[in-house]
Amino acid sequence: MSKEITKRKQDELKLRLDECNAALRILHESLFSVFNLWKEANEDLKQNIAERKHAEEERERLLKELEAKNEELERFVYTVSHDLRSPLVTIQGFVGLLKKDVGQKEVEKVESDLKQIEKAVVKMDRLLSDTLKFSRVGRVVNPPEDVPFWISCSRSIGPDRGKNKIEWR
């Protein structure tokens, strides 16, 4: 009988040990699953952080580029405004001389004054034309327009349409 009790206790212990092992396996699988979820979340966070850093670096680069372009634009506007003012000052000065020369009826001086005014006007016109040309650089002059798809197709197929028995519907 004592052997039976010992055998029963051993069987009981083995059963409990098997139950504990099963519980540990389930716990291990659960922990492993949670670990994998945390690992994936961590990888996603790393990716998000890397993307954010890249976006911030790109933003900073673009801001610096914009600042440089704004400074360049300020210098350009300053230069153009002074270049445009020069012919105006010339015209203004010669208009004053022209009034005086007309009042004194000095025909030769009037003609000379008018030539100087004309030169200043030509210079200003050239400056304005050059400025307008410069302002168009990098800009699309003819904006895009919608074209029906069948027109593009018919132009590309062209003479082959009849030969290949293509019909539009």
C-alpha atoms as an extended CHARMM CRD file, in Angstrom:
* protein
*
       169  EXT
         1         1  MET       CA              0.0000000000        0.0000000000        0.0000000000  PROA      1               0.0000000000
         2         2  SER       CA              2.7780000000        2.3700000000        0.7200000000  PROA      2               0.0000000000
         3         3  LYS       CA              4.0740000000        1.7590000000       -2.7990000000  PROA      3               0.0000000000
         4         4  GLU       CA              0.6530000000        2.6400000000       -4.1520000000  PROA      4               0.0000000000
         5         5  ILE       CA              0.5690000000        5.9010000000       -2.2030000000  PROA      5               0.0000000000
         6         6  THR       CA              4.0260000000        6.7720000000       -3.3710000000  PROA      6               0.0000000000
         7         7  LYS       CA              3.0840000000        5.8970000000       -6.9480000000  PROA      7               0.0000000000
         8         8  ARG       CA             -0.1060000000        7.9580000000       -6.6710000000  PROA      8               0.0000000000
         9         9  LYS       CA              1.8360000000       10.9240000000       -5.2330000000  PROA      9               0.0000000000
        10        10  GLN       CA              4.3730000000       10.6130000000       -8.0150000000  PROA      10              0.0000000000
        11        11  ASP       CA              1.5870000000       10.5380000000      -10.5950000000  PROA      11              0.0000000000
        12        12  GLU       CA             -0.0550000000       13.5120000000       -8.8920000000  PROA      12              0.0000000000
        13        13  LEU       CA              3.2280000000       15.4200000000       -8.8630000000  PROA      13              0.0000000000
        14        14  LYS       CA              3.8470000000       14.5320000000      -12.4940000000  PROA      14              0.0000000000
        15        15  LEU       CA              0.3470000000       15.7360000000      -13.4070000000  PROA      15              0.0000000000
        16        16  ARG       CA              0.8560000000       19.0090000000      -11.4990000000  PROA      16              0.0000000000
        17        17  LEU       CA              4.2710000000       19.3930000000      -13.1040000000  PROA      17              0.0000000000
        18        18  ASP       CA              2.7340000000       18.8440000000      -16.5370000000  PROA      18              0.0000000000
        19        19  GLU       CA              0.0340000000       21.4160000000      -15.7080000000  PROA      19              0.0000000000
        20        20  CYS       CA              2.7090000000       23.8850000000      -14.5790000000  PROA      20              0.0000000000
        21        21  ASN       CA              4.7280000000       23.2430000000      -17.7330000000  PROA      21              0.0000000000
        22        22  ALA       CA              1.6100000000       23.7930000000      -19.8670000000  PROA      22              0.0000000000
        23        23  ALA       CA              0.8640000000       27.0290000000      -18.0000000000  PROA      23              0.0000000000
        24        24  LEU       CA              4.4830000000       28.1320000000      -18.4450000000  PROA      24              0.0000000000
        25        25  ARG       CA              4.2850000000       27.3660000000      -22.1730000000  PROA      25              0.0000000000
        26        26  ILE       CA              1.1200000000       29.4560000000      -22.4960000000  PROA      26              0.0000000000
        27        27  LEU       CA              2.7430000000       32.2430000000      -20.4800000000  PROA      27              0.0000000000
        28        28  HSD       CA              5.8860000000       32.0160000000      -22.6070000000  PROA      28              0.0000000000
        29        29  GLU       CA              3.8460000000       32.2250000000      -25.8350000000  PROA      29              0.0000000000
        30        30  SER       CA              1.8670000000       35.1790000000      -24.4760000000  PROA      30              0.0000000000
        31        31  LEU       CA              5.0240000000       36.9780000000      -23.3810000000  PROA      31              0.0000000000
        32        32  PHE       CA              6.6800000000       36.2320000000      -26.7140000000  PROA      32              0.0000000000
        33        33  SER       CA              3.6220000000       37.6090000000      -28.5210000000  PROA      33              0.0000000000
        34        34  VAL       CA              3.6580000000       40.7640000000      -26.3670000000  PROA      34              0.0000000000
        35        35  PHE       CA              7.4120000000       41.0780000000      -26.9090000000  PROA      35              0.0000000000
        36        36  ASN       CA              6.9070000000       40.9060000000      -30.6880000000  PROA      36              0.0000000000
        37        37  LEU       CA              4.1770000000       43.5490000000      -30.5110000000  PROA      37              0.0000000000
        38        38  TRP       CA              6.4720000000       45.8280000000      -28.4960000000  PROA      38              0.0000000000
        39        39  LYS       CA              9.3050000000       45.1470000000      -30.9210000000  PROA      39              0.0000000000
        40        40  GLU       CA              7.1150000000       46.0620000000      -33.9190000000  PROA      40              0.0000000000
        41        41  ALA       CA              5.8630000000       49.1900000000      -32.1470000000  PROA      41              0.0000000000
        42        42  ASN       CA              9.4460000000       50.1580000000      -31.3400000000  PROA      42              0.0000000000
        43        43  GLU       CA             10.4840000000       49.6800000000      -34.9840000000  PROA      43              0.0000000000
        44        44  ASP       CA              7.5210000000       51.7950000000      -36.1070000000  PROA      44              0.0000000000
        45        45  LEU       CA              8.5330000000       54.5260000000      -33.6570000000  PROA      45              0.0000000000
        46        46  LYS       CA             12.1120000000       54.4300000000      -34.9200000000  PROA      46              0.0000000000
        47        47  GLN       CA             10.8360000000       54.7530000000      -38.4870000000  PROA      47              0.0000000000
        48        48  ASN       CA              8.5200000000       57.6290000000      -37.5460000000  PROA      48              0.0000000000
        49        49  ILE       CA             11.3340000000       59.4300000000      -35.7360000000  PROA      49              0.0000000000
        50        50  ALA       CA             13.6520000000       58.9870000000      -38.7130000000  PROA      50              0.0000000000
        51        51  GLU       CA             10.9820000000       60.2980000000      -41.0930000000  PROA      51              0.0000000000
        52        52  ARG       CA             10.2700000000       63.2660000000      -38.8310000000  PROA      52              0.0000000000
        53        53  LYS       CA             13.9860000000       64.1040000000      -38.5840000000  PROA      53              0.0000000000
        54        54  HSD       CA             14.2810000000       63.8900000000      -42.3600000000  PROA      54              0.0000000000
        55        55  ALA       CA             11.2170000000       66.1370000000      -42.7780000000  PROA      55              0.0000000000
        56        56  GLU       CA             12.6430000000       68.6600000000      -40.2870000000  PROA      56              0.0000000000
        57        57  GLU       CA             15.9990000000       68.6610000000      -42.0870000000  PROA      57              0.0000000000
        58        58  GLU       CA             14.2420000000       69.1640000000      -45.4170000000  PROA      58              0.0000000000
        59        59  ARG       CA             12.1580000000       71.9790000000      -43.8970000000  PROA      59              0.0000000000
        60        60  GLU       CA             15.2850000000       73.6890000000      -42.5560000000  PROA      60              0.0000000000
        61        61  ARG       CA             17.0100000000       73.3300000000      -45.9300000000  PROA      61              0.0000000000
        62        62  LEU       CA             14.0070000000       74.8230000000      -47.7110000000  PROA      62              0.0000000000
        63        63  LEU       CA             13.7730000000       77.6880000000      -45.2010000000  PROA      63              0.0000000000
        64        64  LYS       CA             17.4440000000       78.5410000000      -45.7330000000  PROA      64              0.0000000000
        65        65  GLU       CA             16.9330000000       78.3700000000      -49.4820000000  PROA      65              0.0000000000
        66        66  LEU       CA             13.9060000000       80.6600000000      -49.1790000000  PROA      66              0.0000000000
        67        67  GLU       CA             15.8450000000       83.1390000000      -47.0310000000  PROA      67              0.0000000000
        68        68  ALA       CA             18.6580000000       83.1990000000      -49.5960000000  PROA      68              0.0000000000
        69        69  LYS       CA             16.1750000000       83.7660000000      -52.4300000000  PROA      69              0.0000000000
        70        70  ASN       CA             14.4610000000       86.5520000000      -50.4720000000  PROA      70              0.0000000000
        71        71  GLU       CA             17.8140000000       88.2520000000      -49.8890000000  PROA      71              0.0000000000
        72        72  GLU       CA             18.6220000000       87.8960000000      -53.5820000000  PROA      72              0.0000000000
        73        73  LEU       CA             15.2120000000       89.3340000000      -54.4580000000  PROA      73              0.0000000000
        74        74  GLU       CA             15.7660000000       92.3050000000      -52.1260000000  PROA      74              0.0000000000
        75        75  ARG       CA             19.1260000000       93.0220000000      -53.7850000000  PROA      75              0.0000000000
        76        76  PHE       CA             17.5250000000       92.6830000000      -57.2100000000  PROA      76              0.0000000000
        77        77  VAL       CA             14.6640000000       95.0630000000      -56.3490000000  PROA      77              0.0000000000
        78        78  TYR       CA             17.1270000000       97.5630000000      -54.8810000000  PROA      78              0.0000000000
        79        79  THR       CA             19.3060000000       97.4450000000      -58.0090000000  PROA      79              0.0000000000
        80        80  VAL       CA             16.3840000000       97.6330000000      -60.4400000000  PROA      80              0.0000000000
        81        81  SER       CA             14.7270000000      100.5120000000      -58.5980000000  PROA      81              0.0000000000
        82        82  HSD       CA             17.9570000000      102.5070000000      -58.7030000000  PROA      82              0.0000000000
        83        83  ASP       CA             18.5750000000      101.6080000000      -62.3560000000  PROA      83              0.0000000000
        84        84  LEU       CA             15.0320000000      102.7220000000      -63.2390000000  PROA      84              0.0000000000
        85        85  ARG       CA             15.3550000000      105.9260000000      -61.2520000000  PROA      85              0.0000000000
        86        86  SER       CA             18.4540000000      107.0040000000      -63.2250000000  PROA      86              0.0000000000
        87        87  PRO       CA             16.6120000000      107.6280000000      -66.5400000000  PROA      87              0.0000000000
        88        88  LEU       CA             13.8040000000      109.3980000000      -64.6650000000  PROA      88              0.0000000000
        89        89  VAL       CA             16.2810000000      111.7700000000      -63.0610000000  PROA      89              0.0000000000
        90        90  THR       CA             17.8250000000      112.3870000000      -66.4950000000  PROA      90              0.0000000000
        91        91  ILE       CA             14.4070000000      113.0640000000      -68.0340000000  PROA      91              0.0000000000
        92        92  GLN       CA             13.4320000000      115.3420000000      -65.1800000000  PROA      92              0.0000000000
        93        93  GLY       CA             16.6630000000      117.3320000000      -65.5170000000  PROA      93              0.0000000000
        94        94  PHE       CA             16.3750000000      117.7250000000      -69.2820000000  PROA      94              0.0000000000
        95        95  VAL       CA             12.6790000000      118.6700000000      -69.0610000000  PROA      95              0.0000000000
        96        96  GLY       CA             13.7870000000      121.5620000000      -66.8360000000  PROA      96              0.0000000000
        97        97  LEU       CA             16.4740000000      122.5300000000      -69.3720000000  PROA      97              0.0000000000
        98        98  LEU       CA             13.9650000000      122.1020000000      -72.2090000000  PROA      98              0.0000000000
        99        99  LYS       CA             11.5480000000      124.5420000000      -70.5670000000  PROA      99              0.0000000000
       100       100  LYS       CA             14.3520000000      127.0570000000      -70.1410000000  PROA      100             0.0000000000
       101       101  ASP       CA             15.6360000000      126.5960000000      -73.7190000000  PROA      101             0.0000000000
       102       102  VAL       CA             12.1020000000      126.8450000000      -75.1820000000  PROA      102             0.0000000000
       103       103  GLY       CA             11.5630000000      130.0250000000      -73.1700000000  PROA      103             0.0000000000
       104       104  GLN       CA             14.8200000000      131.4410000000      -74.5800000000  PROA      104             0.0000000000
       105       105  LYS       CA             13.9560000000      130.1400000000      -78.0750000000  PROA      105             0.0000000000
       106       106  GLU       CA             17.2660000000      128.2620000000      -78.4380000000  PROA      106             0.0000000000
       107       107  VAL       CA             16.2850000000      125.6770000000      -81.0670000000  PROA      107             0.0000000000
       108       108  GLU       CA             19.6230000000      123.8060000000      -81.1030000000  PROA      108             0.0000000000
       109       109  LYS       CA             19.5640000000      123.3310000000      -77.3330000000  PROA      109             0.0000000000
       110       110  VAL       CA             15.8990000000      122.2330000000      -77.4790000000  PROA      110             0.0000000000
       111       111  GLU       CA             16.8250000000      119.5430000000      -80.0310000000  PROA      111             0.0000000000
       112       112  SER       CA             19.7620000000      118.4240000000      -77.8450000000  PROA      112             0.0000000000
       113       113  ASP       CA             17.5230000000      118.3090000000      -74.7640000000  PROA      113             0.0000000000
       114       114  LEU       CA             14.9230000000      116.2400000000      -76.6410000000  PROA      114             0.0000000000
       115       115  LYS       CA             17.6280000000      113.7810000000      -77.7950000000  PROA      115             0.0000000000
       116       116  GLN       CA             18.8110000000      113.3300000000      -74.2030000000  PROA      116             0.0000000000
       117       117  ILE       CA             15.2320000000      112.7820000000      -73.0340000000  PROA      117             0.0000000000
       118       118  GLU       CA             14.7060000000      110.2680000000      -75.8480000000  PROA      118             0.0000000000
       119       119  LYS       CA             17.9170000000      108.4030000000      -74.8640000000  PROA      119             0.0000000000
       120       120  ALA       CA             16.7160000000      108.2220000000      -71.2640000000  PROA      120             0.0000000000
       121       121  VAL       CA             13.2960000000      106.9320000000      -72.3970000000  PROA      121             0.0000000000
       122       122  VAL       CA             14.9630000000      104.2550000000      -74.5830000000  PROA      122             0.0000000000
       123       123  LYS       CA             17.1900000000      103.2490000000      -71.6620000000  PROA      123             0.0000000000
       124       124  MET       CA             14.2060000000      103.0030000000      -69.3140000000  PROA      124             0.0000000000
       125       125  ASP       CA             12.2400000000      100.9880000000      -71.8830000000  PROA      125             0.0000000000
       126       126  ARG       CA             15.1810000000       98.5780000000      -72.2580000000  PROA      126             0.0000000000
       127       127  LEU       CA             15.4850000000       98.2290000000      -68.4740000000  PROA      127             0.0000000000
       128       128  LEU       CA             11.7600000000       97.5370000000      -68.1240000000  PROA      128             0.0000000000
       129       129  SER       CA             11.7930000000       95.0230000000      -71.0050000000  PROA      129             0.0000000000
       130       130  ASP       CA             14.8050000000       93.2300000000      -69.5330000000  PROA      130             0.0000000000
       131       131  THR       CA             13.1440000000       93.1820000000      -66.1180000000  PROA      131             0.0000000000
       132       132  LEU       CA              9.9610000000       91.6940000000      -67.5940000000  PROA      132             0.0000000000
       133       133  LYS       CA             11.9720000000       89.0530000000      -69.4800000000  PROA      133             0.0000000000
       134       134  PHE       CA             13.8290000000       88.2110000000      -66.2970000000  PROA      134             0.0000000000
       135       135  SER       CA             10.5740000000       87.9180000000      -64.3570000000  PROA      135             0.0000000000
       136       136  ARG       CA              9.3280000000       85.3050000000      -66.8460000000  PROA      136             0.0000000000
       137       137  VAL       CA             12.3730000000       83.0550000000      -66.4230000000  PROA      137             0.0000000000
       138       138  GLY       CA             11.2770000000       79.7340000000      -64.9420000000  PROA      138             0.0000000000
       139       139  ARG       CA              7.6010000000       80.5480000000      -65.3210000000  PROA      139             0.0000000000
       140       140  VAL       CA              5.2640000000       78.7290000000      -67.6800000000  PROA      140             0.0000000000
       141       141  VAL       CA              4.2200000000       81.2250000000      -70.3300000000  PROA      141             0.0000000000
       142       142  ASN       CA              1.4300000000       79.1240000000      -71.8350000000  PROA      142             0.0000000000
       143       143  PRO       CA             -0.6010000000       77.4600000000      -69.0980000000  PROA      143             0.0000000000
       144       144  PRO       CA             -1.6430000000       73.8320000000      -69.6440000000  PROA      144             0.0000000000
       145       145  GLU       CA             -5.0690000000       73.2060000000      -71.0850000000  PROA      145             0.0000000000
       146       146  ASP       CA             -7.4270000000       70.2410000000      -71.1830000000  PROA      146             0.0000000000
       147       147  VAL       CA             -7.5000000000       68.2930000000      -74.4380000000  PROA      147             0.0000000000
       148       148  PRO       CA            -10.1220000000       65.6100000000      -75.0630000000  PROA      148             0.0000000000
       149       149  PHE       CA             -8.5470000000       62.1610000000      -75.0040000000  PROA      149             0.0000000000
       150       150  TRP       CA             -9.9940000000       61.0940000000      -78.3610000000  PROA      150             0.0000000000
       151       151  ILE       CA             -8.2320000000       64.0080000000      -80.0980000000  PROA      151             0.0000000000
       152       152  SER       CA             -4.8560000000       62.8660000000      -78.7850000000  PROA      152             0.0000000000
       153       153  CYS       CA             -5.6100000000       59.2990000000      -79.8200000000  PROA      153             0.0000000000
       154       154  SER       CA             -6.7640000000       60.2390000000      -83.3070000000  PROA      154             0.0000000000
       155       155  ARG       CA             -3.6490000000       62.3640000000      -83.8620000000  PROA      155             0.0000000000
       156       156  SER       CA             -1.3410000000       59.5920000000      -82.7170000000  PROA      156             0.0000000000
       157       157  ILE       CA             -3.1180000000       56.8940000000      -84.7350000000  PROA      157             0.0000000000
       158       158  GLY       CA             -3.5650000000       59.1740000000      -87.7530000000  PROA      158             0.0000000000
       159       159  PRO       CA             -3.3730000000       57.4230000000      -91.1110000000  PROA      159             0.0000000000
       160       160  ASP       CA             -3.2710000000       53.9290000000      -89.5470000000  PROA      160             0.0000000000
       161       161  ARG       CA             -6.8720000000       54.3350000000      -88.4050000000  PROA      161             0.0000000000
       162       162  GLY       CA             -8.4700000000       53.0900000000      -91.6390000000  PROA      162             0.0000000000
       163       163  LYS       CA             -5.7790000000       50.5220000000      -92.2960000000  PROA      163             0.0000000000
       164       164  ASN       CA             -6.2600000000       48.8820000000      -88.8820000000  PROA      164             0.0000000000
       165       165  LYS       CA            -10.0650000000       49.2270000000      -88.9880000000  PROA      165             0.0000000000
       166       166  ILE       CA            -10.2220000000       51.4210000000      -85.8730000000  PROA      166             0.0000000000
       167       167  GLU       CA            -13.6480000000       52.9140000000      -85.1370000000  PROA      167             0.0000000000
       168       168  TRP       CA            -14.4920000000       55.6840000000      -82.6330000000  PROA      168             0.0000000000
       169       169  ARG       CA            -17.5910000000       55.1380000000      -80.5130000000  PROA      169             0.0000000000
